[in-house]
């Protein structure tokens, strides 16, 4: 086997399929099936080669299949070795630019699978000293795709890609949770007025507020990690519809074993291959949890924008880091651009969930033809959410500071503290005190003692910051 590339033939090479002949660029690793797909699906402008985890998963499946076929005597050792080496190149990202089919495509992923078959076949030919397109030596279907179908290769590659992307997202998501936890500790002693329905409610600490942000995110991270076992179920060996036609006895077990060896994952064979080939329920689960995580993130960012609104006429309780000038006309204006960016990512993820839902519902009989848009939607959502969490942490949360002057003054002026007296003097009396305090602009404590409702010590105990915020 050699890495030396034979001199390419002059001009394009002529390839043939069941529809006829077509010219393929001589230096392309892809072939006629990919050529037709590129012509048929100029949709998003995003190629499957841009989905790094998907390429890793596809390469891993083809590598495992070659090893399994060789172990069963279906592939010569030298040919298998070349296919394995080419598949490793796909996993390592050395051939990403050769995966030129659009992510959105008809055919249930057949174009993606054929793009992989052709690239791996031509790279294997090159390694064995043959010209690209010399399929008599290594064939994209008879050799690279042996014992396989798009319908088991493609969903398995998607599930492998999702496991990698979920792990990366959860790591970044966890760092964001840590940033909110750190702020909760930093702000633990700062008392403020809480709000319900945008109206003054009762006192709380700012630490409690930021601690709640951390906890609600922590719940979503846990839900995502719980999905990983569901993504480990593979239908490899099912071939077209789950009956295993063209896959020899022993292949199903061998290919799963080899796949786990090359990926380090813990894939298992589905109990019912027919069901596993037609079912996309796991993708709906992933999408639903991603939507939940996006909605929670967006709500937190809404709160950060409200709490930082101002700086003179808004809430102005916190300061977000100034990361760029906010206006082309208003000097000195700074906007909450990082939370706004996260909001927009969330909107996209929520829309992607609707796409996944419709695509899953549209499946018919033994196959869902719409897995390409499911894969594109989920992998984009994960990639965008990962970046959003990182930017929110590093460009916003880490640098948030409290406007203690405003917070202290509002606590002094607030009638919300009267709620702490209600158990001692009754709801009706507390309501009357609130009205009088608003009208007279006098403090609640002064009015309580003036009316002789409670002595000074009881008032001080009930209205202490720790009591009001439920801290002691």
N, C-alpha and C positions, 0 to 999 in steps of 0.2 A: 504494500500500500504506500502511496506517495502523495505528498502535498503539491508536487509539481503539476502545474496546469498544462495540459496539451495545448498546442497552438489552435485557437478557434478557427473553424472553417470560415472562408470568406463570405461576407454577406449574411443574411438571415438563414436560419435552418428551417427546413420544411418538415412539419409534423402532421400526423394524420390521426383523426378520431372517427367515431361513427357518423359524424356529420360531414366529413370531408377533410380537406387539407387546408393548412394555414401556415403563414410564415411567422416564426418566432425569432426575436433578436438572438443572434449567435451567442452573445455573452450572458443571456438570461439563464438562471437556474430553473425558472418556472417554464411551463410548456403550454400546449395548445388549450387545455382545459382552463388554465388560469387566464390565458389570452381572451377566451370567450367571456369569462366572468368579468374581467375588467371592462370589456365593451358593454356588457349587459347591465352592470350595476354601478354607474358613476353617481352615487347617491350622496354620501356624507362627506367625502373627501378624507375620511379616516380609514387607513388600511388596517388589516388584521395584524400586520407587522408592528403597528404602534401599540398593540396590547401585549406588553412584555410578558406578563404572567400567562397569558393564553399561549404565547409561543413556547414558553417553558413547558406548559402542560402538553401541548401537541407533540413537542420533541420527545418528552418523556414517554408518551403513549407509543410512539413509533419505535423508540428504543426498546421498550419492554416487549412489543410485538415481535420485533426481529429476534430477540433473545429467546422468546417462547417458541417461535417457529423453528429456530435452529435446534432447540432442545428436543423438538418433536420430529426432527429429521425432514422438515419441510423447506429449509433454506440452507444452502451450502455455507460452510463456515466463513469462507473468504467474502462472500456476498453479504452475509449477515454482519460481519465485522465492519464492512464499509458502510452499511446502512446505520449501524450503531454509531459509528464515528460521525456520520452526517447528521444524525438525530441529535447527538451531543452538541454539534455546532449550532443547531437550531435552539436547543436549550440555553446555550451560552450567549445567544444574541448575535452570533456572527453572520447570520443570514436574514436578519429582520427586514432589510431593504428588499429582499426578494419575495416577501409576502405582501403582494400588491393588490389583493382583492379587497373591495370595500367591506367594512364591517357589516353593513346592511346588504343582505343578499337573499334571493330566493333559493329554494332547494334544500332547506333544512340544514345548511352548513356544508353541503357537498362541495361547493367551490373552495371553502376553506380547507377541507380535507384533501381535495385534489391539488391545491396549491402546495400543501405540505408534501404530498406524495411526489409531486414533480420536482420540487426543490431538493428533497432528500435523495431521490433517484439520481438526479444530475450531479449532485455533490458526491454521491457514492461512486458514480461513473468516473468522475474526475479523480477521486482517490485511487481508483483501480487502474488508472491510466487510459481511460476511454474518453472519447469526445462526448460532450453533452448532447443528448438526443439519441444516443446509441442504446435504445431501450432493449435491444436483444440481449445485452449483457446484464442490465439491471432495469426492471420494468416498474413504473410507478404503481401499477395496480397489482400485477401478478406477484411482485416481490415486496415492495414497500407496504402495500395495503393487504397483504396476504392474511387471511383469517379475520379480516376486519370489515366494517362498514362505517360510513359516515355516522350512522345512527347509534353506534356505540363509542366511536372515537371522539366525536364532537362533544357530546354531553359530558363525557369523562374529562376531557380537557378543560371544559368550562368549570367543572367542580374543582379540579385541581387549582385552576387560576383563582377561583373564589376563595379557596382556603388560604392561599398565599396573600391575597389582597385583604382579606378579613384580618389576618394576623398582623399585617402592617398597619391597617387602620386602627385596630384595637391598641396597638402599642402607642400610636400617636394620640389616640383618644385618652389613654391612661395618663399620658404626660399632661394633657389639658386638665384632667381631673386633679392631678397633683398640683397644678398651678392654682386652681380654685381652692383646694385644701389649704395651700400656703396662705392665700389671701384671707381665708376664714380665720386662720390662727392670728394673722397680723391684725385683723379688724375685730378680734373677739371682744375687746373692751370698749368699742365705740357704739353708743346707744343712739338709735334713730327711731323715727316714726314709721311703722309699717303701714301698708296701704292695701285696701281691698276695693275693687271697682274704681281705682284711681282716686279714692277718697281716703282721708286719714283714718287709720284703724287703731292699732294699739302699738306700744313700743316694742322694739326688738333690738338685737345687736346686729351690726353689719356683718359680724362674723357668722351669725346664724343665716343671714341672707346668702352669703357666698358659700357657706357650708351646704346649703340646700342645692345650690347650683352643682356643686361637686357630686352630691349624692344622686341627683336625678340623672346625671351623666353616667355614674357608676352602674346604675340599673341597666342602662342600654348596653354598655360594654359586656355585662354578664349575659344578657340575652343573646348577643351575637356569638359569644364563645360557645353557648349552648347549641348553636346551629352546626358547629363543625362536625359532630358525629353524623349528622344527616347528609353532609356533603361527602362523606367517606364511602357511601354506597355507590358502587360502579356497576354499569351494565356491560362492561367489556366481555366479549364472547357472545353477546346477544346477536351480533351482526344486524341484519336488516330490521327485523321486527321483534326479536326476542327468542326466536326458535333456534338460533345458533347455526343456521344453514351456512355452509362453507367453512365453519370452524371445526377442526377435528377434535376427537375426544382428548381431554386433558389440557386443551388450550386455555379454557376459561380459568382454571386454577393456576396454570403456569404464567399467564400474562399478568394476573393480579399480583402474584409473587414477585415477578420481575419489576412491575411498576412500583411496588413498595420499596424494592431494593434501590431503584434509581432515584426515587423522590424522597425517601425517608418518611413518607406518609404512612398511614394505616388504612388504606383502602380495603374494602371488603366487597365480595360479590353479592349483588342483589339477590334476595330470596326468589323473586319472580322476575325473570328477565323481560317478559312481555310487558308486565306492568311498568317496570323500571324504564323501558324504552319509550313508552308513550306518556309517562307521567312527568309533569314539571312542577309538582307541588313544592319541592324543596326550594326552587327558585322564587316562588311566591313567598315562602317563609323568609328567605333572606331579604327580599325586597320590602316586605312589611316591617321588618325590624330596622332596616335602613331608613325607611320613611319615619318610623318612630324616633330614631336617633336624630334625624334631620329636623323634625318638628321641635324636639326638645332644645336642640342647639339654637334654632331660630328664635324660640321663645326667650331663651337666656339673652340672646343678642338684642332682642326687643327691650328687655329690661335694662341692659347696659346702656342702650341708646337713651332710654327715658331717664335713668339715674344720672347720666352725664349731660342731659340737655341743658342748654343755657348759652354761655356761662353765667349770664346775669338774670335772665327772665325765665329760666326753666327749673328743673329739679336741682341741678347743680350739686348733687350729693357726692359724686365721685368725679375724678378727672381721668379720662382715657389718655394714653400717650398720643402726642401729636406726631403723626407719621408723614403728613404731607399737607401743603396748603389746600384750603377748602374751597376757594372761589376764584374765578377769573375776574370778578368785579368788586367783591367786598374784601378789602384789606384786613388781614388778621383773622379771618374766619377759618376755623378748623372743624372738620366734620368727622363723624364716627365711621370712617370708611371701612375699617376691618369688620366690625359687626355687620355693616351693610353688605359686604361681600359674602359673609357667611349666610346671611338671610337669602341671598340670591342662589347660592349653592343649594340651600334647603328647598327652595322653590323647584329647582331642577330635579332634585331627588324625589320630591313628592310627585312631580309629573312623570318621572321614570317609573314609579310604582304603578301608576295608572297604565302605562305602556306594558309593563310586565303582566299585570292582571289581564289585560285584553289579549295579550299574546298567549298566555296560558289557557285562557278560556277558548281560544280559537283552534286549539289542537283538535284533530279529528282521528278517530279510530286508533290505529297502532303507532302513530307518530305525530309529534308537534312540529310543524314546518317552520315555526316562528322563533326557534331558539336563537338565531342570529341577533334579533333585536333584543331578546332577553339578555343575552351575553353582553351586548354593547351597553345596554342600560345599566346593568348591575355593575359592570367593571368601571364604567364612567362614574357612577354614583360613589363607589368606593374610592376611586382615585381623587375625585373632587372633595369628598368629605375628609380624606386624609390630609390634603393640603389645607383645607379650611381649618381643621383642628390645630394644625401646626402654626398657621399664621395667626389665628386667634390667640394662641398661647404666647408666642414670641413677640408679636407686634401689638398686643393689647393687654391681656390679663396680667402678664408678668409686671407690667408697668402701671397698673391702676393704683391711684392714691385716693384717700378719703378727704373730702372737704369738711374737716372737723369743725371749723368755725360755723359754717352753715348748719351742720347737724346739731351742734350744741344749742344754737339759738332757737332752732325749731323745736327742740325738746322743751326748752324753757317756755316757749310760747304756746305749746300744744295743749289742747284740752283732752287729747286722747288718753292722758293719764287717768282720767276720771274712771275709766273702766276698772282700774285696779281698786277703786273704792267701792264699787257696786256691791260686792259681797258683804261689805261692812255696813253700808248705809242704805242699801236697797237701790234697785234700778231706777225707780221714779225720782228719788231724791238726787241720784247721780245725774239723771237727764236734766233736771232743773238747774243743777250746778253748771252743767256744760253750757246751757243756754245763757245763764247769767255771765259766765266767764267770757263767752264770745261777745256779748253786748257791752260789758264793762271793761273788757281787756284786762281783767285782773286774773291772778293765778288761782288755780284750783285749790291749792293747799291753804291759801289765805282765806278763801271763802268757806272752806270746811271748818276751820278753827273759829272763824268769826261767828258762824252759826252754832258753834258748840256741838257739832256732830261727832267729832273725834278729838282726842287730845293730840298734842304735838308729836309724841313718840309714835303713836299708831299711824298718824299721817306720814311721818317720815319713813316708817317701816314699809307701809303699803306703797308708797311712791318712790321707793329706792330704785335705782336703775336695775339692779339684779332681780328684784321682785317683779318689776314691770316686764322685764324681758324673759322671765321664767328661767333665770340663771341660778337661782338659789332659794 
